[in-house]
Amino acid sequence: MTSSNSFDPYEIRKDFPILSRTNRGKPLVYLDNAATSQKPKSVINAISHYYESSNSNVHRGVYELAEDAENLYRNSRQKIAHWLGVSAEEIIFTRGATEGINLIAHSFAKHNINKGDLIILSEMEHHANIVPWQMIAKSKGANIQVVPVLNDGSLDREKLSEFLATPNTSILSLCYISNVLGTINPIKDIIEEAHQYGVKVVIDGAQAVPHMQIDLHNLDCDFFVFSGHKLFAPMGIGVVYAKNELMDEMLPYQGGGDMIDQVSFDGTTYAKGAQRFEAGTPNVCGAIGLGEAIDYLNGIEFSQVDAHEKKLLKETREGLKDIVGLVEHGITAEKAGVFSFTIKGIHPHDLSTLLDAEGIATRTGHHCCQPLMKKLGVEATARASYSMYNTLEDVNIFTDAVKRAVQILG
């Protein structure tokens, strides 16, 4: 792994075994990081080592093997909490960001929202940050207000301020970074404004954690969710951060083993803290893999990652600037390494199919953001999304292939 003083994407690539494989017989150019990131060898090894030497169910086992598993699981929670600047007691393990938002909606919002209350979302939200709130709003008689996205892909802050100041506004749930537009929302300022009106803030950080160091103590959001698989960790593991004082108000929405204090047919009492939201056997190897991914990232300087990804984005724009009819969706100054685009007269799926034949992995479709597609006036976009292991060579291969595809499809 590269040191923080000498960021080199070519050295970083050596840590990711899958990047050496081919795609359709061509060297793999992986540009679908907003969907899922690849995994470094250290994470793969940690998972394998757990199953080879420490596999046991956690909690209550008194034999050595169980103690080993328990220690690994507990240490991962502590690593994640430290990385986020919070306490381990505020970290809940989930299957991912989607389950995390559902947990918050059903365990907190369902019991703290009243008829007529407002839930604020935005037009750039992923379906995972829309549908759970629609369910809660319908069941509680609450209303949803949607903050518009401006032409450059930024939030309409005036409308957001208007909604926050509206009486009975209860919750704001907002993505840190848009998975389509790459827009980096000014989350800290928005949280401060929301708290002036007593509004609780949920942040979908799934797209943010791979691109920036997150300090939740500094942000002061009430809830934060992310998925491990976008953070160089396994699929099926994620995190909910909830402030301690709010967690005490939350009720479990799944019942079973490990989330209880005492069970009888006369009634059941629940465990304290995060444990009450982790019913059943947890994804122990996923948690260990996520902890190992955090260890890996501790050797990376995020400011250098940001500068590198911005350079890749700039070179992408330069390489495609002469294509007639190309529209980049999301052109804010504060933007992550996401290039979402359409080309007039060419369907994104056709384009992606030709890129696939060149070994290039991109994603097309509505990206689980159908309301945003409607706002953009398109059914789908093509999307290249970058990570720290992508190179200028990847960009050149991608942009040259897009230009060839346009000649074929145009």
KARAUR-V813529 format. One record per helix or strand of 2 or more residues. SS is the DSSP state (a for helix, b for strand). FROM is the first residue (numbers start at 1). LEN is the number of residues. If there is no record, write none. Layout:
ss = <SS SS>
from = <FROM FROM>
len = <LEN LEN>
This chain:
ss = <a a b b b a a a b a b a a b a b b a b a b a b a b b a a a b b a b b a b a>
from = <9 17 22 26 29 41 64 88 91 97 118 127 131 143 157 169 183 187 200 216 223 228 238 244 260 267 273 284 302 326 338 348 360 363 370 381 392>
len = <5 4 2 2 2 13 21 3 4 16 5 3 10 5 8 7 2 10 5 4 5 3 5 4 5 4 5 14 19 3 6 10 2 3 7 5 18>
